[in-house]
């Protein structure tokens, strides 16, 4: 296998032989996961370089906020347990990403910022005391607008349920909360989940 090095400034790929070829870098979450097309003569090769962060690598340096998008829920939970990620800072980061996103309102029907921050503060205290509820305690998640969360709208993407607010939590939400998961908000969905898109 040839070794490919990506020069982000000049958009060149350097092969092990030193030969250079033009390439196109497609948009991705960050440069830890890079996908690009390498064009040689009339042949097109799609080369995917996937650099997976491992726990041992993450332990070598302080985690940056820019890393949050590339970490799985399990990895985030692991780092919270190690004290390398603060649940409040993590939650504030994702809330800010929702607010700053140009499509934030198209994705989220409801953003539960205060609820999320309150839950994150409780999670931080549990982590300090060594009393985490699960390995996912402190990890933020979002819910489809199909699940009842007490005091918040639950319209299931339907005008038939417009203005409906849940008077209690659904069972699956209660379970997630009992494990310390943090609720960022609720996302839009196809009407009554009546499609393959959800």
C-alpha positions in Angstrom: 0.0 0.0 0.0 1.2 3.5 -0.9 1.4 6.1 1.8 -0.7 9.2 1.0 0.0 12.5 2.7 -2.6 15.3 2.3 -1.4 18.9 1.9 -4.4 20.8 2.9 -3.1 24.2 1.6 -2.2 23.1 -2.0 -4.7 20.2 -2.4 -2.0 17.7 -3.4 -1.4 14.1 -2.5 2.1 12.9 -2.1 2.6 9.2 -2.8 5.2 7.1 -1.3 7.3 7.5 -4.5 7.2 11.3 -4.2 4.9 11.6 -7.2 2.2 14.3 -6.8 -1.4 14.2 -8.0 -4.2 16.7 -7.8 -7.0 15.8 -5.4 -10.3 17.1 -4.2 -11.0 17.2 -0.5 -14.7 16.8 0.2 -16.4 18.4 3.1 -16.3 16.4 6.3 -16.8 16.9 10.1 -13.0 17.6 10.5 -9.7 16.5 9.1 -9.5 13.5 11.3 -11.9 11.8 8.9 -10.8 12.8 5.3 -12.4 11.6 2.1 -10.9 12.6 -1.2 -10.8 11.6 -4.8 -7.4 11.0 -6.5 -7.5 11.6 -10.2 -4.8 9.8 -12.2 -5.1 10.0 -16.0 -8.5 8.7 -16.9 -8.9 6.6 -13.8 -10.5 7.8 -10.6 -9.7 6.2 -7.3 -11.8 7.0 -4.3 -9.5 6.7 -1.3 -11.0 7.0 2.2 -8.6 7.7 5.1 -10.3 7.1 8.4 -8.3 8.0 11.5 -10.1 6.7 14.5 -9.3 8.2 17.8 -8.7 5.7 20.5 -8.9 6.1 24.2 -5.1 5.7 24.6 -4.5 8.5 22.1 -7.0 10.8 23.7 -5.3 10.4 27.1 -2.1 11.9 25.8 -3.5 15.4 25.4 -6.3 17.6 26.7 -9.4 17.1 24.7 -10.4 20.2 22.6 -13.9 21.3 22.0 -13.3 20.7 18.3 -12.9 17.0 19.1 -16.4 16.7 20.5 -18.0 16.2 17.1 -15.7 13.3 16.2 -16.2 11.4 19.4 -18.8 8.7 19.9 -21.2 8.7 22.8 -19.1 5.9 24.4 -15.9 7.8 24.0 -17.5 11.0 25.4 -18.8 9.0 28.4 -15.3 7.4 28.9 -13.6 10.8 28.9 -16.2 12.3 31.3 -15.5 9.4 33.6 -11.7 10.2 33.4 -12.4 13.8 34.3 -11.1 15.0 30.9 -14.4 16.3 29.7 -16.8 18.5 31.8 -20.4 17.6 31.1 -21.4 21.3 31.4 -18.8 22.5 28.9 -19.8 19.6 26.6 -23.5 20.5 26.8 -22.8 24.3 26.3 -20.7 23.4 23.2 -23.5 21.4 21.6 -26.1 24.0 22.5 -24.0 26.7 20.9 -23.6 24.5 17.8 -27.4 24.3 17.5 -27.8 28.0 18.0 -25.1 28.9 15.5 -26.1 26.5 12.8 -27.9 28.1 9.8 -30.2 25.0 9.8 -30.7 24.7 13.5 -34.3 25.6 13.4 -34.9 23.2 10.5 -33.5 20.4 12.5 -34.8 21.1 16.0 -38.4 21.7 16.8 -37.5 22.5 20.5 -34.2 23.2 22.1 -34.2 22.4 25.8 -31.2 24.6 26.8 -32.1 25.2 30.5 -33.1 21.6 31.1 -29.9 20.4 29.5 -27.7 22.7 31.5 -29.4 21.7 34.8 -28.9 18.1 34.0 -25.3 18.7 33.0 -24.6 20.4 36.3 -26.0 17.5 38.2 -23.9 15.1 36.1 -20.8 17.1 36.8 -21.4 16.9 40.6 -22.0 13.1 40.3 -18.7 12.7 38.4 -16.8 14.6 41.0 -18.2 12.4 43.7 -17.6 9.2 41.8 -21.3 8.5 41.7 -22.0 8.4 37.9 -25.3 6.7 37.0 -23.9 4.9 34.0 -20.9 5.1 31.6 -23.1 7.5 29.5 -23.8 9.9 32.4 -23.3 13.4 31.1 -23.5 12.6 27.4 -26.0 14.9 25.5 -28.5 13.4 23.1 -31.5 14.6 21.1 -34.9 13.2 20.8 -37.4 12.9 17.9 -40.5 14.9 18.6 -42.3 11.6 19.1 -41.3 11.2 22.7 -43.1 12.9 25.6 -40.9 15.1 27.8 -42.9 16.8 30.6 -43.6 20.4 30.0 -42.4 20.5 26.4 -44.2 20.3 23.1 -44.8 16.9 21.5 -46.5 17.3 18.1 -45.0 14.3 16.2 -44.7 16.5 13.1 -48.4 16.7 12.7 -50.8 19.6 12.6 -53.3 17.3 14.4 -51.2 17.6 17.5 -50.2 21.3 17.1 -49.9 23.0 20.5 -49.8 19.7 22.4 -47.6 19.7 25.5 -46.7 16.5 27.4 -47.9 16.3 31.0 -45.5 13.5 31.9 -42.3 11.8 30.6 -42.5 8.8 28.4 -41.0 5.6 29.8 -38.0 5.5 27.5 -37.1 9.1 28.4 -37.3 8.3 32.1 -34.9 5.4 31.6 -32.4 7.6 29.7 -32.6 10.3 32.4 -32.0 7.6 35.1 -28.8 6.8 33.3 -27.6 10.4 33.3 -28.2 11.2 29.6 -28.7 14.9 28.9 -31.6 16.2 26.7 -30.5 18.8 24.2 -34.0 19.1 22.6 -36.4 17.5 20.1 -35.9 17.2 16.4 -38.4 17.5 13.5 -39.8 14.4 12.0 -42.1 13.2 9.2 -45.7 13.3 10.2 -46.5 10.7 12.9 -43.3 9.0 11.8 -45.3 7.6 8.9 -42.4 7.1 6.5 -39.1 5.4 6.1 -37.3 8.6 7.0 -38.6 8.7 10.6 
